[in-house]
Amino acid sequence: MKKLEGIFGLKIDEYFDENKFSIISKEIYHEDYHITIDMPPKPNVLFKDYSIRCSKDMIIKDISAKTLSPIPFEKAKA
């Protein structure tokens, strides 16, 4: 897990200041906030749709993004 420390410029167990980000959506499920942001501090061209899961006190619990595949969908599906 140490390799992922600071991925996209965000760190698990740190405070998420939503005023510093463009928020696309924010919903609460099972007492956690699920937040989709436009761009993280350190975006990566191979990823899109960045999401953060935070506790009620806005401590980051999870960071995720969807990957962009360089392979056309039809070839990847095959």
PDB file of N, CA, C and O in Angstrom, chain B, residues numbered from 101:
ATOM      1  N   MET B 101       0.807  -1.196   0.000  1.00  0.00           N
ATOM      2  CA  MET B 101       0.000   0.000   0.000  1.00  0.00           C
ATOM      3  C   MET B 101       0.855   1.268   0.000  1.00  0.00           C
ATOM      4  O   MET B 101       0.375   2.320  -0.421  1.00  0.00           O
ATOM      5  N   LYS B 102       2.080   1.200   0.449  1.00  0.00           N
ATOM      6  CA  LYS B 102       2.924   2.388   0.522  1.00  0.00           C
ATOM      7  C   LYS B 102       3.145   2.999  -0.857  1.00  0.00           C
ATOM      8  O   LYS B 102       3.302   4.215  -0.971  1.00  0.00           O
ATOM      9  N   LYS B 103       3.161   2.161  -1.927  1.00  0.00           N
ATOM     10  CA  LYS B 103       3.342   2.664  -3.276  1.00  0.00           C
ATOM     11  C   LYS B 103       2.212   3.610  -3.680  1.00  0.00           C
ATOM     12  O   LYS B 103       2.418   4.511  -4.493  1.00  0.00           O
ATOM     13  N   LEU B 104       1.034   3.411  -3.122  1.00  0.00           N
ATOM     14  CA  LEU B 104      -0.129   4.227  -3.476  1.00  0.00           C
ATOM     15  C   LEU B 104      -0.248   5.481  -2.623  1.00  0.00           C
ATOM     16  O   LEU B 104      -1.149   6.291  -2.841  1.00  0.00           O
ATOM     17  N   GLU B 105       0.639   5.652  -1.664  1.00  0.00           N
ATOM     18  CA  GLU B 105       0.595   6.830  -0.795  1.00  0.00           C
ATOM     19  C   GLU B 105       0.644   8.102  -1.623  1.00  0.00           C
ATOM     20  O   GLU B 105       1.598   8.322  -2.369  1.00  0.00           O
ATOM     21  N   GLY B 106      -0.360   8.926  -1.501  1.00  0.00           N
ATOM     22  CA  GLY B 106      -0.402  10.197  -2.221  1.00  0.00           C
ATOM     23  C   GLY B 106      -0.862  10.080  -3.662  1.00  0.00           C
ATOM     24  O   GLY B 106      -0.629  10.990  -4.459  1.00  0.00           O
ATOM     25  N   ILE B 107      -1.513   8.974  -4.014  1.00  0.00           N
ATOM     26  CA  ILE B 107      -1.964   8.809  -5.388  1.00  0.00           C
ATOM     27  C   ILE B 107      -2.872   9.962  -5.793  1.00  0.00           C
ATOM     28  O   ILE B 107      -3.774  10.336  -5.043  1.00  0.00           O
ATOM     29  N   PHE B 108      -2.649  10.506  -6.931  1.00  0.00           N
ATOM     30  CA  PHE B 108      -3.390  11.647  -7.477  1.00  0.00           C
ATOM     31  C   PHE B 108      -3.265  12.899  -6.609  1.00  0.00           C
ATOM     32  O   PHE B 108      -4.043  13.841  -6.761  1.00  0.00           O
ATOM     33  N   GLY B 109      -2.285  12.910  -5.697  1.00  0.00           N
ATOM     34  CA  GLY B 109      -2.106  14.072  -4.826  1.00  0.00           C
ATOM     35  C   GLY B 109      -3.014  14.066  -3.615  1.00  0.00           C
ATOM     36  O   GLY B 109      -3.097  15.064  -2.900  1.00  0.00           O
ATOM     37  N   LEU B 110      -3.697  12.960  -3.373  1.00  0.00           N
ATOM     38  CA  LEU B 110      -4.591  12.806  -2.216  1.00  0.00           C
ATOM     39  C   LEU B 110      -4.062  11.687  -1.338  1.00  0.00           C
ATOM     40  O   LEU B 110      -3.455  10.738  -1.834  1.00  0.00           O
ATOM     41  N   LYS B 111      -4.288  11.793  -0.038  1.00  0.00           N
ATOM     42  CA  LYS B 111      -3.802  10.762   0.879  1.00  0.00           C
ATOM     43  C   LYS B 111      -4.929  10.258   1.774  1.00  0.00           C
ATOM     44  O   LYS B 111      -5.751  11.029   2.270  1.00  0.00           O
ATOM     45  N   ILE B 112      -4.942   8.957   1.962  1.00  0.00           N
ATOM     46  CA  ILE B 112      -5.898   8.331   2.873  1.00  0.00           C
ATOM     47  C   ILE B 112      -5.591   8.792   4.292  1.00  0.00           C
ATOM     48  O   ILE B 112      -4.430   8.969   4.660  1.00  0.00           O
ATOM     49  N   ASP B 113      -6.627   8.982   5.071  1.00  0.00           N
ATOM     50  CA  ASP B 113      -6.577   9.434   6.470  1.00  0.00           C
ATOM     51  C   ASP B 113      -6.278  10.925   6.609  1.00  0.00           C
ATOM     52  O   ASP B 113      -6.052  11.402   7.722  1.00  0.00           O
ATOM     53  N   GLU B 114      -6.272  11.670   5.502  1.00  0.00           N
ATOM     54  CA  GLU B 114      -6.128  13.122   5.593  1.00  0.00           C
ATOM     55  C   GLU B 114      -7.481  13.775   5.376  1.00  0.00           C
ATOM     56  O   GLU B 114      -8.399  13.163   4.830  1.00  0.00           O
ATOM     57  N   TYR B 115      -7.595  15.016   5.804  1.00  0.00           N
ATOM     58  CA  TYR B 115      -8.827  15.778   5.666  1.00  0.00           C
ATOM     59  C   TYR B 115      -9.036  16.161   4.201  1.00  0.00           C
ATOM     60  O   TYR B 115      -8.102  16.608   3.535  1.00  0.00           O
ATOM     61  N   PHE B 116     -10.258  15.986   3.703  1.00  0.00           N
ATOM     62  CA  PHE B 116     -10.605  16.373   2.338  1.00  0.00           C
ATOM     63  C   PHE B 116     -11.322  17.714   2.391  1.00  0.00           C
ATOM     64  O   PHE B 116     -12.444  17.807   2.887  1.00  0.00           O
ATOM     65  N   ASP B 117     -10.670  18.748   1.880  1.00  0.00           N
ATOM     66  CA  ASP B 117     -11.245  20.091   1.859  1.00  0.00           C
ATOM     67  C   ASP B 117     -11.984  20.269   0.539  1.00  0.00           C
ATOM     68  O   ASP B 117     -11.377  20.575  -0.487  1.00  0.00           O
ATOM     69  N   GLU B 118     -13.294  20.075   0.576  1.00  0.00           N
ATOM     70  CA  GLU B 118     -14.072  20.120  -0.661  1.00  0.00           C
ATOM     71  C   GLU B 118     -14.114  21.503  -1.297  1.00  0.00           C
ATOM     72  O   GLU B 118     -14.513  21.630  -2.455  1.00  0.00           O
ATOM     73  N   ASN B 119     -13.713  22.541  -0.573  1.00  0.00           N
ATOM     74  CA  ASN B 119     -13.665  23.887  -1.147  1.00  0.00           C
ATOM     75  C   ASN B 119     -12.538  24.040  -2.161  1.00  0.00           C
ATOM     76  O   ASN B 119     -12.530  24.997  -2.936  1.00  0.00           O
ATOM     77  N   LYS B 120     -11.597  23.117  -2.163  1.00  0.00           N
ATOM     78  CA  LYS B 120     -10.452  23.182  -3.077  1.00  0.00           C
ATOM     79  C   LYS B 120     -10.684  22.409  -4.377  1.00  0.00           C
ATOM     80  O   LYS B 120      -9.804  22.359  -5.237  1.00  0.00           O
ATOM     81  N   PHE B 121     -11.872  21.805  -4.520  1.00  0.00           N
ATOM     82  CA  PHE B 121     -12.149  20.938  -5.662  1.00  0.00           C
ATOM     83  C   PHE B 121     -13.457  21.308  -6.336  1.00  0.00           C
ATOM     84  O   PHE B 121     -14.350  21.897  -5.727  1.00  0.00           O
ATOM     85  N   SER B 122     -13.548  20.949  -7.600  1.00  0.00           N
ATOM     86  CA  SER B 122     -14.804  21.065  -8.329  1.00  0.00           C
ATOM     87  C   SER B 122     -15.556  19.751  -8.104  1.00  0.00           C
ATOM     88  O   SER B 122     -15.162  18.706  -8.622  1.00  0.00           O
ATOM     89  N   ILE B 123     -16.640  19.813  -7.329  1.00  0.00           N
ATOM     90  CA  ILE B 123     -17.414  18.624  -6.967  1.00  0.00           C
ATOM     91  C   ILE B 123     -18.464  18.359  -8.037  1.00  0.00           C
ATOM     92  O   ILE B 123     -19.258  19.241  -8.364  1.00  0.00           O
ATOM     93  N   ILE B 124     -18.469  17.152  -8.579  1.00  0.00           N
ATOM     94  CA  ILE B 124     -19.467  16.759  -9.576  1.00  0.00           C
ATOM     95  C   ILE B 124     -20.701  16.204  -8.871  1.00  0.00           C
ATOM     96  O   ILE B 124     -21.831  16.534  -9.233  1.00  0.00           O
ATOM     97  N   SER B 125     -20.481  15.358  -7.863  1.00  0.00           N
ATOM     98  CA  SER B 125     -21.597  14.822  -7.089  1.00  0.00           C
ATOM     99  C   SER B 125     -21.125  14.486  -5.679  1.00  0.00           C
ATOM    100  O   SER B 125     -19.950  14.204  -5.445  1.00  0.00           O
ATOM    101  N   LYS B 126     -22.079  14.526  -4.745  1.00  0.00           N
ATOM    102  CA  LYS B 126     -21.782  14.186  -3.347  1.00  0.00           C
ATOM    103  C   LYS B 126     -23.024  13.528  -2.765  1.00  0.00           C
ATOM    104  O   LYS B 126     -24.087  14.141  -2.679  1.00  0.00           O
ATOM    105  N   GLU B 127     -22.872  12.278  -2.370  1.00  0.00           N
ATOM    106  CA  GLU B 127     -23.980  11.516  -1.808  1.00  0.00           C
ATOM    107  C   GLU B 127     -23.503  10.805  -0.552  1.00  0.00           C
ATOM    108  O   GLU B 127     -22.309  10.561  -0.380  1.00  0.00           O
ATOM    109  N   ILE B 128     -24.433  10.478   0.312  1.00  0.00           N
ATOM    110  CA  ILE B 128     -24.072   9.756   1.531  1.00  0.00           C
ATOM    111  C   ILE B 128     -24.686   8.363   1.480  1.00  0.00           C
ATOM    112  O   ILE B 128     -25.886   8.210   1.249  1.00  0.00           O
ATOM    113  N   TYR B 129     -23.852   7.350   1.698  1.00  0.00           N
ATOM    114  CA  TYR B 129     -24.260   5.943   1.766  1.00  0.00           C
ATOM    115  C   TYR B 129     -23.580   5.322   2.970  1.00  0.00           C
ATOM    116  O   TYR B 129     -22.375   5.478   3.167  1.00  0.00           O
ATOM    117  N   HIS B 130     -24.358   4.622   3.767  1.00  0.00           N
ATOM    118  CA  HIS B 130     -23.806   3.891   4.910  1.00  0.00           C
ATOM    119  C   HIS B 130     -22.872   4.769   5.755  1.00  0.00           C
ATOM    120  O   HIS B 130     -21.787   4.339   6.147  1.00  0.00           O
ATOM    121  N   GLU B 131     -23.304   5.986   6.024  1.00  0.00           N
ATOM    122  CA  GLU B 131     -22.590   6.938   6.882  1.00  0.00           C
ATOM    123  C   GLU B 131     -21.265   7.441   6.314  1.00  0.00           C
ATOM    124  O   GLU B 131     -20.464   8.013   7.054  1.00  0.00           O
ATOM    125  N   ASP B 132     -21.013   7.241   5.009  1.00  0.00           N
ATOM    126  CA  ASP B 132     -19.831   7.776   4.341  1.00  0.00           C
ATOM    127  C   ASP B 132     -20.271   8.654   3.184  1.00  0.00           C
ATOM    128  O   ASP B 132     -21.289   8.392   2.543  1.00  0.00           O
ATOM    129  N   TYR B 133     -19.488   9.706   2.920  1.00  0.00           N
ATOM    130  CA  TYR B 133     -19.724  10.533   1.745  1.00  0.00           C
ATOM    131  C   TYR B 133     -19.016   9.907   0.555  1.00  0.00           C
ATOM    132  O   TYR B 133     -17.855   9.509   0.646  1.00  0.00           O
ATOM    133  N   HIS B 134     -19.727   9.825  -0.557  1.00  0.00           N
ATOM    134  CA  HIS B 134     -19.155   9.359  -1.820  1.00  0.00           C
ATOM    135  C   HIS B 134     -19.154  10.574  -2.732  1.00  0.00           C
ATOM    136  O   HIS B 134     -20.209  11.060  -3.140  1.00  0.00           O
ATOM    137  N   ILE B 135     -17.959  11.060  -3.047  1.00  0.00           N
ATOM    138  CA  ILE B 135     -17.799  12.323  -3.750  1.00  0.00           C
ATOM    139  C   ILE B 135     -17.061  12.092  -5.065  1.00  0.00           C
ATOM    140  O   ILE B 135     -15.989  11.488  -5.091  1.00  0.00           O
ATOM    141  N   THR B 136     -17.644  12.574  -6.142  1.00  0.00           N
ATOM    142  CA  THR B 136     -16.986  12.538  -7.443  1.00  0.00           C
ATOM    143  C   THR B 136     -16.439  13.930  -7.700  1.00  0.00           C
ATOM    144  O   THR B 136     -17.161  14.924  -7.624  1.00  0.00           O
ATOM    145  N   ILE B 137     -15.134  13.985  -8.008  1.00  0.00           N
ATOM    146  CA  ILE B 137     -14.497  15.282  -8.254  1.00  0.00           C
ATOM    147  C   ILE B 137     -14.092  15.378  -9.719  1.00  0.00           C
ATOM    148  O   ILE B 137     -13.891  14.368 -10.392  1.00  0.00           O
ATOM    149  N   ASP B 138     -13.976  16.615 -10.198  1.00  0.00           N
ATOM    150  CA  ASP B 138     -13.589  16.840 -11.588  1.00  0.00           C
ATOM    151  C   ASP B 138     -12.138  16.424 -11.817  1.00  0.00           C
ATOM    152  O   ASP B 138     -11.862  15.603 -12.693  1.00  0.00           O
ATOM    153  N   MET B 139     -11.212  16.979 -11.042  1.00  0.00           N
ATOM    154  CA  MET B 139      -9.792  16.656 -11.174  1.00  0.00           C
ATOM    155  C   MET B 139      -9.116  16.661  -9.806  1.00  0.00           C
ATOM    156  O   MET B 139      -9.401  17.525  -8.977  1.00  0.00           O
ATOM    157  N   PRO B 140      -8.220  15.699  -9.565  1.00  0.00           N
ATOM    158  CA  PRO B 140      -7.453  15.704  -8.329  1.00  0.00           C
ATOM    159  C   PRO B 140      -6.253  16.654  -8.464  1.00  0.00           C
ATOM    160  O   PRO B 140      -6.015  17.183  -9.550  1.00  0.00           O
ATOM    161  N   PRO B 141      -5.503  16.878  -7.392  1.00  0.00           N
ATOM    162  CA  PRO B 141      -4.319  17.745  -7.491  1.00  0.00           C
ATOM    163  C   PRO B 141      -3.290  17.265  -8.515  1.00  0.00           C
ATOM    164  O   PRO B 141      -2.632  18.077  -9.166  1.00  0.00           O
ATOM    165  N   LYS B 142      -3.152  15.943  -8.656  1.00  0.00           N
ATOM    166  CA  LYS B 142      -2.186  15.372  -9.610  1.00  0.00           C
ATOM    167  C   LYS B 142      -2.918  14.397 -10.544  1.00  0.00           C
ATOM    168  O   LYS B 142      -2.838  13.183 -10.353  1.00  0.00           O
ATOM    169  N   PRO B 143      -3.629  14.921 -11.551  1.00  0.00           N
ATOM    170  CA  PRO B 143      -4.340  14.010 -12.454  1.00  0.00           C
ATOM    171  C   PRO B 143      -3.373  13.180 -13.282  1.00  0.00           C
ATOM    172  O   PRO B 143      -2.220  13.565 -13.473  1.00  0.00           O
ATOM    173  N   ASN B 144      -3.837  12.057 -13.767  1.00  0.00           N
ATOM    174  CA  ASN B 144      -3.049  11.161 -14.593  1.00  0.00           C
ATOM    175  C   ASN B 144      -3.828  10.928 -15.884  1.00  0.00           C
ATOM    176  O   ASN B 144      -5.028  10.658 -15.832  1.00  0.00           O
ATOM    177  N   VAL B 145      -3.178  11.027 -17.034  1.00  0.00           N
ATOM    178  CA  VAL B 145      -3.858  10.905 -18.318  1.00  0.00           C
ATOM    179  C   VAL B 145      -4.461   9.522 -18.556  1.00  0.00           C
ATOM    180  O   VAL B 145      -5.278   9.360 -19.463  1.00  0.00           O
ATOM    181  N   LEU B 146      -4.078   8.531 -17.768  1.00  0.00           N
ATOM    182  CA  LEU B 146      -4.616   7.183 -17.935  1.00  0.00           C
ATOM    183  C   LEU B 146      -5.874   6.938 -17.111  1.00  0.00           C
ATOM    184  O   LEU B 146      -6.434   5.842 -17.151  1.00  0.00           O
ATOM    185  N   PHE B 147      -6.326   7.951 -16.361  1.00  0.00           N
ATOM    186  CA  PHE B 147      -7.484   7.781 -15.496  1.00  0.00           C
ATOM    187  C   PHE B 147      -8.526   8.860 -15.737  1.00  0.00           C
ATOM    188  O   PHE B 147      -8.220   9.926 -16.271  1.00  0.00           O
ATOM    189  N   LYS B 148      -9.767   8.570 -15.336  1.00  0.00           N
ATOM    190  CA  LYS B 148     -10.875   9.523 -15.398  1.00  0.00           C
ATOM    191  C   LYS B 148     -11.851   9.193 -14.278  1.00  0.00           C
ATOM    192  O   LYS B 148     -11.673   8.197 -13.577  1.00  0.00           O
ATOM    193  N   ASP B 149     -12.864  10.005 -14.104  1.00  0.00           N
ATOM    194  CA  ASP B 149     -13.925   9.772 -13.113  1.00  0.00           C
ATOM    195  C   ASP B 149     -13.353   9.512 -11.716  1.00  0.00           C
ATOM    196  O   ASP B 149     -13.515   8.429 -11.155  1.00  0.00           O
ATOM    197  N   TYR B 150     -12.697  10.508 -11.180  1.00  0.00           N
ATOM    198  CA  TYR B 150     -12.063  10.398  -9.859  1.00  0.00           C
ATOM    199  C   TYR B 150     -13.121  10.458  -8.752  1.00  0.00           C
ATOM    200  O   TYR B 150     -14.033  11.285  -8.796  1.00  0.00           O
ATOM    201  N   SER B 151     -12.988   9.577  -7.766  1.00  0.00           N
ATOM    202  CA  SER B 151     -13.927   9.524  -6.653  1.00  0.00           C
ATOM    203  C   SER B 151     -13.190   9.419  -5.333  1.00  0.00           C
ATOM    204  O   SER B 151     -12.107   8.839  -5.242  1.00  0.00           O
ATOM    205  N   ILE B 152     -13.804   9.993  -4.319  1.00  0.00           N
ATOM    206  CA  ILE B 152     -13.271   9.965  -2.959  1.00  0.00           C
ATOM    207  C   ILE B 152     -14.376   9.451  -2.053  1.00  0.00           C
ATOM    208  O   ILE B 152     -15.537   9.825  -2.218  1.00  0.00           O
ATOM    209  N   ARG B 153     -14.025   8.591  -1.090  1.00  0.00           N
ATOM    210  CA  ARG B 153     -14.985   8.194  -0.058  1.00  0.00           C
ATOM    211  C   ARG B 153     -14.454   8.738   1.251  1.00  0.00           C
ATOM    212  O   ARG B 153     -13.315   8.472   1.634  1.00  0.00           O
ATOM    213  N   CYS B 154     -15.300   9.512   1.940  1.00  0.00           N
ATOM    214  CA  CYS B 154     -14.895  10.165   3.189  1.00  0.00           C
ATOM    215  C   CYS B 154     -15.845   9.809   4.322  1.00  0.00           C
ATOM    216  O   CYS B 154     -17.018   9.510   4.100  1.00  0.00           O
ATOM    217  N   SER B 155     -15.319   9.847   5.533  1.00  0.00           N
ATOM    218  CA  SER B 155     -16.160   9.704   6.716  1.00  0.00           C
ATOM    219  C   SER B 155     -16.962  10.995   6.883  1.00  0.00           C
ATOM    220  O   SER B 155     -16.745  11.962   6.153  1.00  0.00           O
ATOM    221  N   LYS B 156     -17.874  11.009   7.831  1.00  0.00           N
ATOM    222  CA  LYS B 156     -18.699  12.202   8.066  1.00  0.00           C
ATOM    223  C   LYS B 156     -17.870  13.420   8.443  1.00  0.00           C
ATOM    224  O   LYS B 156     -18.300  14.550   8.212  1.00  0.00           O
ATOM    225  N   ASP B 157     -16.695  13.213   9.018  1.00  0.00           N
ATOM    226  CA  ASP B 157     -15.825  14.342   9.371  1.00  0.00           C
ATOM    227  C   ASP B 157     -14.829  14.668   8.251  1.00  0.00           C
ATOM    228  O   ASP B 157     -13.837  15.362   8.476  1.00  0.00           O
ATOM    229  N   MET B 158     -15.106  14.158   7.041  1.00  0.00           N
ATOM    230  CA  MET B 158     -14.367  14.450   5.810  1.00  0.00           C
ATOM    231  C   MET B 158     -12.924  13.937   5.801  1.00  0.00           C
ATOM    232  O   MET B 158     -12.051  14.543   5.179  1.00  0.00           O
ATOM    233  N   ILE B 159     -12.680  12.832   6.486  1.00  0.00           N
ATOM    234  CA  ILE B 159     -11.382  12.162   6.430  1.00  0.00           C
ATOM    235  C   ILE B 159     -11.433  11.152   5.280  1.00  0.00           C
ATOM    236  O   ILE B 159     -12.350  10.334   5.210  1.00  0.00           O
ATOM    237  N   ILE B 160     -10.456  11.209   4.390  1.00  0.00           N
ATOM    238  CA  ILE B 160     -10.433  10.341   3.213  1.00  0.00           C
ATOM    239  C   ILE B 160     -10.233   8.884   3.631  1.00  0.00           C
ATOM    240  O   ILE B 160      -9.284   8.551   4.340  1.00  0.00           O
ATOM    241  N   LYS B 161     -11.153   8.019   3.175  1.00  0.00           N
ATOM    242  CA  LYS B 161     -11.078   6.595   3.467  1.00  0.00           C
ATOM    243  C   LYS B 161     -10.722   5.772   2.236  1.00  0.00           C
ATOM    244  O   LYS B 161     -10.194   4.666   2.348  1.00  0.00           O
ATOM    245  N   ASP B 162     -11.020   6.327   1.047  1.00  0.00           N
ATOM    246  CA  ASP B 162     -10.779   5.584  -0.185  1.00  0.00           C
ATOM    247  C   ASP B 162     -10.652   6.569  -1.346  1.00  0.00           C
ATOM    248  O   ASP B 162     -11.317   7.604  -1.370  1.00  0.00           O
ATOM    249  N   ILE B 163      -9.799   6.238  -2.299  1.00  0.00           N
ATOM    250  CA  ILE B 163      -9.581   7.040  -3.495  1.00  0.00           C
ATOM    251  C   ILE B 163      -9.697   6.097  -4.687  1.00  0.00           C
ATOM    252  O   ILE B 163      -9.109   5.016  -4.690  1.00  0.00           O
ATOM    253  N   SER B 164     -10.458   6.510  -5.701  1.00  0.00           N
ATOM    254  CA  SER B 164     -10.584   5.641  -6.869  1.00  0.00           C
ATOM    255  C   SER B 164     -10.729   6.458  -8.146  1.00  0.00           C
ATOM    256  O   SER B 164     -11.039   7.649  -8.118  1.00  0.00           O
ATOM    257  N   ALA B 165     -10.494   5.780  -9.265  1.00  0.00           N
ATOM    258  CA  ALA B 165     -10.653   6.381 -10.591  1.00  0.00           C
ATOM    259  C   ALA B 165     -10.829   5.242 -11.581  1.00  0.00           C
ATOM    260  O   ALA B 165     -10.391   4.117 -11.343  1.00  0.00           O
ATOM    261  N   LYS B 166     -11.468   5.550 -12.680  1.00  0.00           N
ATOM    262  CA  LYS B 166     -11.617   4.570 -13.750  1.00  0.00           C
ATOM    263  C   LYS B 166     -10.448   4.731 -14.705  1.00  0.00           C
ATOM    264  O   LYS B 166      -9.957   5.837 -14.926  1.00  0.00           O
ATOM    265  N   THR B 167     -10.009   3.611 -15.268  1.00  0.00           N
ATOM    266  CA  THR B 167      -8.876   3.660 -16.199  1.00  0.00           C
ATOM    267  C   THR B 167      -9.359   3.892 -17.625  1.00  0.00           C
ATOM    268  O   THR B 167     -10.464   3.498 -18.000  1.00  0.00           O
ATOM    269  N   LEU B 168      -8.522   4.528 -18.392  1.00  0.00           N
ATOM    270  CA  LEU B 168      -8.746   4.675 -19.825  1.00  0.00           C
ATOM    271  C   LEU B 168      -7.918   3.603 -20.511  1.00  0.00           C
ATOM    272  O   LEU B 168      -6.718   3.494 -20.258  1.00  0.00           O
ATOM    273  N   SER B 169      -8.526   2.828 -21.356  1.00  0.00           N
ATOM    274  CA  SER B 169      -7.798   1.765 -22.040  1.00  0.00           C
ATOM    275  C   SER B 169      -7.277   2.259 -23.387  1.00  0.00           C
ATOM    276  O   SER B 169      -8.031   2.856 -24.155  1.00  0.00           O
ATOM    277  N   PRO B 170      -5.986   2.018 -23.688  1.00  0.00           N
ATOM    278  CA  PRO B 170      -5.455   2.395 -24.997  1.00  0.00           C
ATOM    279  C   PRO B 170      -5.909   1.434 -26.094  1.00  0.00           C
ATOM    280  O   PRO B 170      -5.644   1.680 -27.270  1.00  0.00           O
ATOM    281  N   ILE B 171      -6.592   0.338 -25.729  1.00  0.00           N
ATOM    282  CA  ILE B 171      -7.052  -0.667 -26.675  1.00  0.00           C
ATOM    283  C   ILE B 171      -8.508  -0.374 -27.037  1.00  0.00           C
ATOM    284  O   ILE B 171      -9.323  -0.166 -26.138  1.00  0.00           O
ATOM    285  N   PRO B 172      -8.859  -0.352 -28.315  1.00  0.00           N
ATOM    286  CA  PRO B 172     -10.267  -0.136 -28.684  1.00  0.00           C
ATOM    287  C   PRO B 172     -11.175  -1.157 -28.006  1.00  0.00           C
ATOM    288  O   PRO B 172     -10.796  -2.314 -27.824  1.00  0.00           O
ATOM    289  N   PHE B 173     -12.367  -0.724 -27.639  1.00  0.00           N
ATOM    290  CA  PHE B 173     -13.287  -1.555 -26.867  1.00  0.00           C
ATOM    291  C   PHE B 173     -13.536  -2.923 -27.508  1.00  0.00           C
ATOM    292  O   PHE B 173     -13.529  -3.940 -26.815  1.00  0.00           O
ATOM    293  N   GLU B 174     -13.755  -2.953 -28.812  1.00  0.00           N
ATOM    294  CA  GLU B 174     -14.046  -4.229 -29.480  1.00  0.00           C
ATOM    295  C   GLU B 174     -12.897  -5.224 -29.356  1.00  0.00           C
ATOM    296  O   GLU B 174     -13.131  -6.420 -29.185  1.00  0.00           O
ATOM    297  N   LYS B 175     -11.651  -4.739 -29.442  1.00  0.00           N
ATOM    298  CA  LYS B 175     -10.495  -5.632 -29.269  1.00  0.00           C
ATOM    299  C   LYS B 175     -10.374  -6.080 -27.837  1.00  0.00           C
ATOM    300  O   LYS B 175     -10.075  -7.246 -27.575  1.00  0.00           O
ATOM    301  N   ALA B 176     -10.600  -5.176 -26.899  1.00  0.00           N
ATOM    302  CA  ALA B 176     -10.509  -5.522 -25.481  1.00  0.00           C
ATOM    303  C   ALA B 176     -11.571  -6.541 -25.107  1.00  0.00           C
ATOM    304  O   ALA B 176     -11.317  -7.453 -24.321  1.00  0.00           O
ATOM    305  N   LYS B 177     -12.776  -6.382 -25.679  1.00  0.00           N
ATOM    306  CA  LYS B 177     -13.869  -7.312 -25.392  1.00  0.00           C
ATOM    307  C   LYS B 177     -13.542  -8.713 -25.893  1.00  0.00           C
ATOM    308  O   LYS B 177     -13.881  -9.702 -25.243  1.00  0.00           O
ATOM    309  N   ALA B 178     -12.881  -8.803 -27.053  1.00  0.00           N
ATOM    310  CA  ALA B 178     -12.521 -10.095 -27.636  1.00  0.00           C
ATOM    311  C   ALA B 178     -11.481 -10.774 -26.753  1.00  0.00           C
ATOM    312  O   ALA B 178     -11.036 -11.880 -27.062  1.00  0.00           O
TER     313      ALA B 178
END
